[in-house]
Amino acid sequence: MDGFWTFLGSFWWLVFPLGGVIGGGIKGLQEWDERRRKDKIELARIKYGQSAQPPVAQAGTLGKVTADDVQRVVAEHDEVQRRWLSYELDVARLIDFPMMSDMREPLTVDFHRAKRHADSLKPADAKELKDPDRFVAYRSAVQDLAVAFDVAEREARRRRTSDFTGTEREVLSRAKNLIAIAEDRGATHAERQTAYRRAMRELEGLVAVPDVASEAMEHRIAGALGEGSARQET
């Protein structure tokens, strides 16, 4: 060990060139991973027969970015977000299409990666996208996001619950019926509360229910549950 520290003290200057090599290697791996992600999306797009995306213009050839240009891309981004939330906030729909919340699925992971990238490029003020460089980068990210979502959704709709055994599908069907009771405003407070808790237990280990989905359901039935709790306390 003393020899190592003696060597390090004599050749401390190697830290700088080696640091550059290591840093360059990490950057290269990140770029390779991004290229691989885009290649996978493109191959999946071809597999599902989607029409080719129009070539993205470079900032230097784009010309002036208009308010309509910005509005159109932001609207596309918002539409993908709306379609995604229609799964993310609906437990019953996730039971029908469990792949949409399964982060073990490569296509689902690709969508979330594309979403994170597009979200990071969306400014708080849309006027900032008048800058051609920012607009081109954002538009490209939104196009990747839309394709990634379409591919994941098509595969989820194709597979539905076919990856589950017959017994597991029976459990999913039972859980979906319980969710329907929990959402039923005509049911009693006790029935809704019991159905919700039983459904969550049934889904454990089968369907990944996002926190936002369970929170949204709890919020929808909070009035009924709250009134029931108040009666018990009195």
N, C-alpha and C positions, 0 to 999 in steps of 0.2 A: 504493500500500500504506500510506503514511503517513496518507493521508486516511481509510482504513478504520479504522486503530487510533485515530485521533482521534475518529471517529464512535462507535466502540465505547466509548471512554472517556467520552464525553459522555452516552451513552444506555445505560450498563451495566445500569440498572434494568429494561430491557426483557427481560433474560434470564429474570426470574422469571415474568412473565405468559406469555411465549413458551414457557417450559419447561412450564407447566401445560397449554397448548394442545397441545404435542407429546406430552406424557405422556397426555393424554386421547385423542388420536388413536390412539396405540399401543394403549391399552386397548380402544378401540372396535374396532380391527381384530382384536384377540384375541377379543373377544366375538362379532364377526361370523363369524370362522373357526369358533368353537365351534358357533354356531347352524347354519352351513353343514354342518358335520360331522354334527350330529344330524339335519338335514333329509335328508342323503344316506342315512344309515342307515335313516331312516323310509321313504324312497322305495324303497330296496332291500328292506326288510321287506315292503312292499306288493307289490312285484314278485314276490317269492318266496312270497307267500301265507301269511305267518306270521300267527298270531293276534295281535291287538293286545295290547300290554302293559297291565296294569292301571294306572290313574292312580296316580301316586306321591303319597302323602299328605304334606302339609306338616308341618313339625315341630310347629307349634302345634296341629294337629288329630290328631296321631298318638297321643297318650296315652303311657302308660308303655311303654318298650321292654323286652321280656322276653328272657330268655336264649334261648328258642326262636327269637325273631325274629332275633337276632344269629347264632345257629348256622345258621339256614336260609340267610341271605344269604352268610355265610362259606363254607358248603358249596357254594353255587352258584358262587361265585368259584373255589373250589378245583377244581370239576368242569370249568369252562372251561379252567383252567390244565392239568388232566390231559389234556383233549382236544387242547389246543394242543401239549403236549409229545409226544403220540403222533405228531405230524408232525415237530416240531423235533428229536427225537432219533433219528429213523428215516430213514436215507438212502434206503432202498428205497421207502418210502412217499412221500418227497418226489419221487422220480423219477416215481411214478404221478400225483402231484398237485403239480406244480412251482409253481403259483401261490401255495401256502401259504407259500413262503419268498421270493417275488419282490416286493421292495420297490418295484418300478416299477408294481405294480398298485394302483390307488386303494383297492380294497376291503381289500387286505392292509395297506396303510398305515393305513386307518381302524381296522382291528382293533388294530394295534399302538398307535395313539394312544389308543384306548379302554382298552387293557390298561395302558398307562403311567398313565393317569388313575386307574383303579380300584386299581391297585397302590399308588399314592401315598396313597390314602385308607384303605387297610387298615392298622390299627394293629398294633403288635407284641403288644399285649394286647387281646383281644376285648372285655374289660370296658369299654374306653373307648367302645365303640359304644353303651353304655347312654345316652349323651347323645343326645337326639332329633335335634339338628341334625346331628351327625356321622353318625348312623345313616341319616338320610334322604339325605344327600349320598352316602354310601357305597353304599346300596342302589340309588340312581339310576344311579351309575357302573357297578355290577355288571350291572344290567339292560341298559345300553347296551353293555357288553362282551359279554354273552351274545348279543345281537342281532347285533353286528358280527361275531362269530366265526361264527355260524350262516350269515350271508349270505356271508361269504368262503368258508366250507367248501362251501356248496352250489354256488357258482360254480366253485370249484376242481374239484369232482366232476363238474360238467357239462362243463367244458372238458377236463379231464384233460390230455392232451398234444396236443390238436387244433391248438394254435397253432404246433406245430413242423412242419417239412417231413418228407417221407418218410425222407430220409436221416438227419435229426436223430433221428427216432423209432427208427431202427435203432441209432443210437449209444446212445440211452437204454436200449433193450432189452439191448444188449450190456453196458452199465454195470450194469444191474440183475442180470444173470447173474453178473457179477464180484463184486458185493456179496454175492450168495448164497454164493459160494465163500469169500469173506473171513469170512463169519459161520459157515461150516461147521466145526464142531469135529472132524469126521472127516477134514478135509483136512490136508495136511502144513503145517508152519510156513512153509515156503518158498512153497507154493501160496497160503496165506492172505495173506501179506505182498505177494506179487506181484499178486494179484487186487485187493487194497485199493488199491495204488498206481496200477494201471492204471485202476480205476474212477474214482478222483479225477481222473485226467488226462482221461478220456472226458467227465466232467461239466463240465469247465471251459468257461465261456461259455454253458452250456446251463441248468444248474440251480444256483441259489445254495444251496450246502451250508453251513449255519451252523457256526461253529466248535464249538459244543457238540455238534453231530451227529457231526462227524468225531472229536472228542475222545472221545465216548461209544463210538464204534466202536473206536477205538484202545485204549480201556480194556478193552473186551470181548475183544480178541484180544491184549492186552499179554502175557499169560502165555505164549502160544504164540510170539510174536515174541521175547520175552525169552529163552526157552529156546533158540530158534534162534540168537540172537546169542551166548549163552554157549557153545554148542557150537563156533561158528566161532572164538571167541577161544581156546578150548582146542585 
